[in-house]
Amino acid sequence: MIYLTAQHVVSSPKQKVGINAFFYRSTSALPRGSSGVVDLRAVLASPRGELANDDVEVKPGGNRVRSYLDIVASDAGDTTEIEDTISVVKAAVLDQSPPTIVETDVVGMQFGCERDLDAAGELDQLVERALRLLRSGKPAPWRSLRPLIILVRVEQDSVDVSLDEESIERLRTSGAEERPSKIRMSYPVLEDPKAAIGASWLHLAMLLTGLDEDCLLPLGGVRFQYQDGELLHEWPHRQ
């Protein structure tokens, strides 16, 4: 399954304007409703999957979204069905004000925008950016970056997690606020540290860095590992 999204955003407080687009892949099957068409709401309520590519003009995090386009489909190999559904959405936008949702047996799509915008023009811009990203073979920029390394140390009665020195310095350079240098956890984490880290990685990463997923991504994501380098969890997954 693929999930493609493009958004016209405005940053705060600098009011920088741009379009951000993200392309995700998932091994999950495309959920369908009782009528057999794609259940778009179910997809959007589920984990996004692995980020395959992105095209970012405005740094993610805390931005105002003025318009958006979400596309889900079973496969990215043949874009014919996606393009056909885009044509249906464009026709619907001309007939009625957004938001517009179209669900077929292979594609789910929704578009929305603020009322003072030219809906047709906004849709054209988002479609162009989304399809360009879908067809691009260029890897996402984060793949070339070293992730922020979070070291995990298992003691007799606790599990300690902390950023390595290089990651701390990168955060300082990026302007991130100072955060706790170490987090200590005890039972039941001791029973299965890998499972516990996998279930709570985002919460731990946010406590240590003060950054959410959208802000961690431009820094290369995060990697939890033992001090000998053994991987416990990483986001995004690097294959």
matplotlib code that plots the C-alpha trace (Angstrom):
import matplotlib.pyplot as plt

x = [0.0, 1.2, 0.2, 1.0, 0.3, 1.0, 0.2, 0.3, 1.7, 2.6, 5.3, 4.9, 6.1, 8.2, 5.2, 7.2, 5.0, 5.6, 4.4, 5.5, 5.0, 5.6, 5.5, 5.1, 5.0, 3.5, 3.3, -0.3, -3.2, -5.4, -8.4, -11.8, -15.3, -18.4, -19.1, -15.6, -14.2, -11.1, -11.7, -9.7, -10.5, -9.1, -5.8, -5.4, -6.0, -3.3, 0.5, 1.9, 4.4, 8.0, 8.9, 10.1, 10.6, 9.8, 10.0, 10.0, 10.0, 9.0, 10.5, 7.8, 6.4, 3.8, 2.9, -0.6, -2.0, -3.9, -4.7, -4.0, -4.2, -4.1, -3.8, -3.8, -3.5, -2.5, 0.5, 2.6, 3.7, 0.8, -0.5, -3.4, -6.0, -4.5, -4.7, -8.3, -9.3, -7.6, -9.8, -12.9, -11.7, -11.1, -14.6, -16.1, -14.2, -15.7, -19.2, -19.0, -16.7, -14.1, -13.5, -13.8, -13.5, -13.4, -13.1, -12.9, -12.0, -8.3, -7.7, -8.8, -8.3, -9.3, -8.7, -9.5, -8.5, -9.3, -12.3, -10.4, -8.2, -8.8, -9.7, -9.0, -5.7, -4.6, -5.6, -3.5, -0.4, -0.8, -1.4, 1.7, 3.9, 2.4, 2.8, 6.3, 7.3, 5.7, 7.5, 10.9, 13.6, 15.5, 15.9, 14.6, 17.3, 17.2, 18.7, 22.1, 22.2, 23.5, 20.5, 20.5, 22.0, 20.3, 22.4, 20.7, 22.5, 21.0, 22.0, 21.2, 18.0, 17.4, 17.6, 19.2, 18.8, 20.9, 22.0, 25.6, 27.9, 27.8, 24.0, 23.9, 26.2, 24.0, 20.9, 22.7, 23.8, 20.2, 19.0, 17.0, 16.4, 18.5, 16.8, 17.5, 20.8, 19.5, 16.3, 16.2, 13.6, 13.0, 10.6, 8.9, 11.3, 14.1, 12.1, 12.4, 14.2, 13.9, 10.1, 9.8, 12.0, 10.0, 6.7, 7.8, 10.6, 8.8, 8.0, 11.6, 13.0, 10.8, 11.8, 15.5, 15.4, 12.2, 11.4, 8.5, 8.6, 8.4, 11.3, 13.4, 13.2, 15.4, 18.0, 18.1, 15.6, 16.7, 18.4, 18.3, 21.2, 23.3, 26.8, 28.3, 26.2, 23.5, 20.3, 17.2, 14.9, 15.3, 13.0, 12.7, 13.7, 16.8, 16.8]
y = [0.0, 3.6, 6.8, 10.1, 13.5, 17.1, 20.2, 23.9, 25.2, 28.5, 28.5, 30.4, 32.9, 33.6, 33.1, 31.1, 29.6, 26.4, 22.9, 19.8, 16.4, 12.9, 9.4, 6.4, 2.7, 0.0, -3.7, -3.5, -4.4, -1.6, -1.6, -1.6, -0.9, -3.2, -2.0, -3.0, 0.5, 1.8, 2.9, 6.2, 7.0, 3.7, 4.3, 7.8, 6.6, 3.9, 4.2, 5.9, 3.1, 3.7, 7.1, 6.3, 9.9, 13.5, 17.0, 19.7, 23.5, 24.5, 22.9, 20.6, 21.1, 23.6, 24.8, 26.1, 23.8, 25.9, 23.0, 19.3, 16.3, 12.7, 9.7, 6.1, 3.2, -0.5, 0.1, 2.9, 1.0, 2.1, 5.6, 5.3, 4.6, 7.4, 9.9, 8.8, 9.4, 12.8, 13.7, 12.8, 14.9, 17.9, 17.6, 17.4, 20.5, 22.5, 21.5, 22.0, 23.4, 21.2, 19.0, 16.4, 12.7, 10.0, 6.3, 3.6, -0.1, 0.7, 4.4, 6.7, 10.4, 13.6, 17.3, 20.3, 23.9, 27.1, 29.0, 32.1, 30.0, 29.1, 25.5, 24.4, 26.1, 24.7, 21.2, 21.5, 22.6, 19.8, 17.2, 18.3, 18.0, 14.7, 13.0, 14.4, 12.9, 9.6, 9.3, 10.5, 8.0, 10.4, 9.1, 11.0, 13.5, 11.9, 8.7, 10.4, 11.7, 10.0, 9.5, 10.9, 8.1, 7.2, 4.8, 2.2, 0.8, -2.1, -1.9, -4.4, -2.6, -0.1, 0.8, 4.1, 5.9, 8.9, 10.7, 10.2, 13.2, 13.8, 13.8, 16.3, 18.6, 18.4, 19.3, 22.3, 23.4, 23.1, 25.4, 22.8, 23.5, 21.8, 18.6, 15.9, 14.2, 10.8, 8.9, 6.0, 3.3, 0.2, -2.7, -3.8, -2.4, -4.7, -7.8, -7.0, -3.7, -4.1, -4.5, -1.6, 0.7, -0.2, 0.6, 3.9, 5.1, 8.4, 9.3, 8.7, 10.6, 13.6, 13.7, 13.6, 16.0, 18.1, 17.2, 15.4, 13.1, 16.0, 17.8, 14.6, 13.6, 16.5, 15.4, 11.9, 10.3, 8.4, 5.1, 3.3, 1.0, -0.7, 0.7, -2.1, -0.9, -3.6, -2.1, -2.0, 0.4, 3.0, 5.5, 5.8, 2.2, 2.1, -0.8]
z = [0.0, -0.7, 1.0, -0.7, 0.8, -0.3, 1.7, 1.1, 4.5, 6.1, 8.9, 12.2, 13.1, 9.9, 7.6, 5.0, 2.4, 0.4, -0.4, 1.4, 0.0, 1.6, 0.0, 2.3, 1.6, 3.9, 3.8, 5.1, 2.8, 1.6, 3.9, 2.3, 3.6, 3.3, -0.2, -1.4, -2.0, -0.3, 3.4, 3.3, 7.0, 8.1, 6.2, 7.6, 11.1, 10.8, 11.0, 7.8, 7.0, 5.9, 4.4, 0.8, -0.4, 0.4, -1.1, 1.6, 1.1, 4.6, 7.7, 9.2, 12.6, 13.8, 10.4, 9.3, 6.6, 4.0, 1.6, 1.5, -0.8, 0.5, -1.9, -0.9, -3.4, -3.4, -5.6, -7.1, -10.2, -12.5, -11.9, -14.3, -11.6, -9.5, -12.4, -13.2, -9.6, -9.7, -12.7, -10.6, -7.7, -10.0, -11.5, -8.0, -6.9, -9.8, -8.7, -4.9, -2.3, -0.6, 1.3, -1.4, -0.8, -3.6, -2.9, -5.6, -5.4, -5.8, -4.8, -2.0, -2.3, -0.4, -1.0, 1.2, 1.4, 3.2, 1.8, 0.6, -1.8, -5.4, -4.9, -8.5, -8.5, -5.2, -6.3, -9.5, -7.5, -5.0, -7.7, -9.7, -6.6, -5.4, -8.8, -9.3, -6.0, -6.8, -10.1, -8.8, -8.2, -6.0, -2.4, 0.5, 1.9, 5.4, 4.0, 3.5, 7.1, 10.2, 12.5, 16.0, 18.1, 21.4, 23.5, 25.6, 28.7, 30.7, 34.4, 37.2, 38.2, 35.3, 31.7, 30.8, 27.5, 26.4, 23.3, 22.2, 22.1, 18.4, 18.4, 21.4, 19.4, 16.3, 18.3, 19.8, 16.3, 15.1, 17.8, 19.8, 23.5, 26.2, 27.4, 30.0, 29.3, 30.4, 31.1, 33.5, 33.3, 35.5, 35.6, 33.3, 30.7, 32.1, 31.0, 27.3, 26.6, 22.8, 22.9, 25.4, 23.3, 20.1, 21.8, 23.4, 21.0, 20.0, 23.6, 24.6, 21.6, 22.2, 25.9, 24.9, 22.0, 22.4, 18.7, 17.1, 14.1, 11.5, 13.1, 13.7, 10.1, 8.7, 11.2, 9.9, 12.3, 15.4, 16.1, 19.5, 20.0, 22.7, 23.2, 21.1, 18.2, 18.2, 16.9, 19.0, 17.0, 14.3, 12.6, 9.7, 8.9, 6.7, 4.3]

ax = plt.figure().add_subplot(projection="3d")
ax.plot(x, y, z, "-o")
ax.set_aspect("equal")
plt.show()
